[in-house]
Structures are given as structure tokens and as C-alpha cells.
């Protein structure tokens, strides 16, 4: 069976490529391309700088170095390179965007508009340039021109909520209360799931309609995203009788909001490189933006760059409602770079300061679980469960993960109770169905019900390699070796680089009289860096076949023997 534990991503060591070892154009170019393909921005910047010194007139090198420094957040150098780049490519979109943001930062609004007007356009470019130009008009004192510019923008339907939001923000910052309210209400209607839109409208309501209406607006948003720390903090302020200021008050803040919003969207839709550009520019323009920093760090996590994520999380101020979230994520990234002890200590300090910090407790349990500290993680998840007096469907994972930790701690009665509870809370959860179903089959109890659970899990997740592997291995344990081969072959197709699944398929091939194919699968599993205990067994099987290692008896036969006696 493939009862895989949830683990955090491990940072791979960067390639040992030293600039000094090969200071040639070709060597630096290849090293830079490799670093870029691995998304190792620090190394890419180093090699590209070296390449630029060796080939300073090469426009492609200038462009690559500009982009790498911009993505890495080295803004002073990126802006200098942008100036060089537009001399050879007058309409370079990203260089012009960077220079426009630089001008906005300095309140040089006409210069910003000039740069935006010279950039090459497309759907994202049109929207970006128009919204930024509108904020520069606001910065110049021309609110009417700013709103008209947005209103005249034509484009796809997904422009509409952003047009309503930013025209509303501009009008609110300008003090045009009535029209701002209309625009912000329209933005909420067009995009009810946007926190920033809901926040902007609630802030307007608190100053113009009443604090109760503002609380109601935030409470409506909370139905879709409960317990968001920013929302909770604002509701607390409103209930204390405080009105909330506009979300944005300056052209710089408004421009950062444009870049943040588009950057966050691009990051969710697979445009990571451009998202990094937008988010770095947003953070540079408004270092206090509450979400640009967290979204940038989250994107680094998504790109498997935990060290970069840690650096960004450290910039979140302790006064922010999002600070605790940042600290928890920082700890998870410390664990991802194999600083597990430091990560656990960090979380334990957060929990000591606030014993009801459910997020920190669950994160500690995740780390203990991934590090195979099973008795400890069972205790940690118990603390989390104690904080949820009336668990509902959204809490199923707490019982599921405690069940895993109890099962791995050899406490099966407690594990079974937890898994059953998780299934009561969420009857169609495939992971729980898989884990409990296989555990029953493996123990020779509730065989038919357990197998049905695994089949149901596969029907819910037919492309999930580990779950399909569980069905194949359940058939193997039941002595149904032909069925096992069929399912395990499919599991290998889904996850060809998994050592456990390849090992299982090798065992099944051996049982159906296909020793050559069994050997091939075992060799393949051995080369995939399996766990040390598994590796020793695999090597024995390669040398002498399946009979050289202990094999449990088929559980169906064992169950039938019990009944016969």
C-alpha cells in the first residue's frame, strides 16, 4: 500500500557552478540558463552579471540580466538596466513598466505616462497601463480624467471588476463619496470572492453608511472565507466604534494595488514569471502593502524556493494582522530547508504566546508528521482538536492526520476511531476512504467493506497514483495477483518515478510468474532512492527473488482460516 505522509517540499542543493571556474561567455551563458531553468534567481543574477561584464553590448544579455534582477527584487540595478534596454528596444513592455513604476514612486506622473504609452500592449498590458495611468492622473489632481480613462478602456469581460474597483478607489481617495460607493458596490457584485474588493467597500460603508453595515458586508464575505485575520481585525475595530480609512489614499498605493491584484491573479493562473515582476514592483512601490509581501512569499513557495520565501516572510511587520500567518509559513519553510528543529522551536514559541493558535498547532503537527515523530504529532493534533468543540466537515483533516500518527505509533484502536470520525465528518473524502479501507484489508478485518472503500476512493480520484496503488496492493494482500498487476501497472503509469509503486508492481509480477519484469521493476525502484529499510529489501529481491524477504500471508485466506476454526 502507498500510505504516503504529507511532506513539505525539500529544497534541492544548487548546482555547484562557480563563476570563477569558467569566466567565458559560453560558460557563463550556459550557467545562467541552467540557473534560470531551475529558478535559482540568486545564481542566475550572479552568472548574468558576469556575462554582462564579458559581453556588455549584447542586447539579449542586457535583457536577461534586467529581468533576473527585477524578479530577484534588486530594483536599483534593474532600473539602470531598464534604461539601457529601452535604448535598444524602445517599446520593451517590462522595461517601460519598470521605468513607469520608478517614476510613480518619485511622483513624476507625466514621465510615468510617457513610459506606459511606449510599451507594447496586449490584454494584460492594456489593463495594467490603463489602470496605472489612471492613478497617475489622480496623483496629478485630475480625478475626472482618471475615471474617464478607466471607463473608456475596452476589453474582455474580466476587465469589468477591476475597472469598477479602481475607479471606486480613486473616487473614494478623492472624496467623491456617492459615486465611489456606487462603483465599489458594483465591484463587489462583479467579484464577491475578492477580499480587497470587499474590504474597500466595507471601509467606504463604515464612513458613509454606518459601522453596522460595514460589519455586515465583511460578515457576508466571511461566509466564503471564514476567520481571515485581516477581516477579523477590521470587524474588531468596527465593533469598537472606529471608522476605517480608505483602502488607498495615494497614487503610489493605488498603483501598488494594481500590480498586486494582477500579480496575484497571474500567479494563480500559471504566469509565475510575470507574477514575480508585478509583485516585486508592488512591494517596492508600497513596502507596507498587507498582501503583496505575503503573495510574493507564497509564490516562492509554489516555485519551490523556500529560502527566498523565508526572506520575504521576515519582512512582514509584527503590527500586521497577517504577521502570525507569515510566522507560521516561515516555520514551514525552515523545515523545507531541513532546519526542522528551528522550525519546531519557532512554532512552539508562537503556541506558548497563544495556546489557542490553531494554525501554528496544525503546522507543528505537519512538521512532526513529516519527520516521523508520530507520538508527538498525535499529541499535537489532539491539542488542535481540543480547540474545536463542535467539529464539522471542514475539520475532517485534524482527525485524519491524528489517525495517521496514531496508526504509525502502533495505536490502532485510537487510529481507527479517528479515521471513522473523519469519515463521519466527510463521508466522500478519498484519502480517508483509502487509509481506513486499506488498513482494514491489511489487518484481515472488514475485508469486503475495506475493499469497497478503496474502490470508492479510486472512483473519486481515478488519476491519483498512490490511491490506485492502494487498490492494487489490497488485491495483492488478498492473493488476487492478476487484479493486483492490472491496478499496479496503472498506478505506475500515473506515478512512474515512485519507488514504492514500482516495488509493489515487481512483487505482483513475481507472483504471476513474470520474474524478468519483476527484476526490472525492483531495479527501477532501487534507483529512485527509496527509504533505507525498503532499499535493503529491494536489493535482496534483486539478488534472490521475492522468497528472500518475509512476505505476509494473503489476508483473505487468513480470515477464512479463522472462520473455519
Buried (B, 14 or more C-beta within 10 A) or exposed (E): BBBBBEEBBEBEEEEEBEBEEBEEBEBBBBBBBBBBEBBBBEBBBBBBBBBBEBBEEBEEBBBBBBBBBBBBBBBEBBBEBBEBBBEBBEEBBBBBBBBBBBBBBEBBBEBBBBBBEBBEBEEBBBBBBBBBBBBBBBBBEBBBBBBBBBEEBEBEEEBBBBBBBBBBBBBBBBEBEEBBBBBBBBBBEBBBEBBBBBBBBBBBBBBBBEBEBBBBBBEEBBEEEEEBBBBBEBBEBBEEEEBBEBBBEBBBBBBBBBBBBBBBBBBEEEBBBBBBBBBBBBBBBBEEBBBBBBBBBBBBBBBBBBBBBBBBBEEBEEEBBBBBBBBBBBBBBBBBBEBBEEBBEBBBEBBEEEEEBBBBBBBBBBBBBBBEBBBBBBBBBBBBBEBEEEBEEEBBBBBBBBBBBBBBBEBEEBBBBBBBBBBEBBEEBBBBBBBBBBBBBBBBBBBEEBBEBBBBBBEBBEEBBBBBBBBBBBBBBBBBBEBBBBBBBBBBEBBEEBBBBBBBBBBBBBBEEBEEBBBBBBBBBBEBEBEEEBBEBBBBBBEEBBEEBEEEEBBBEBBEEEEEE
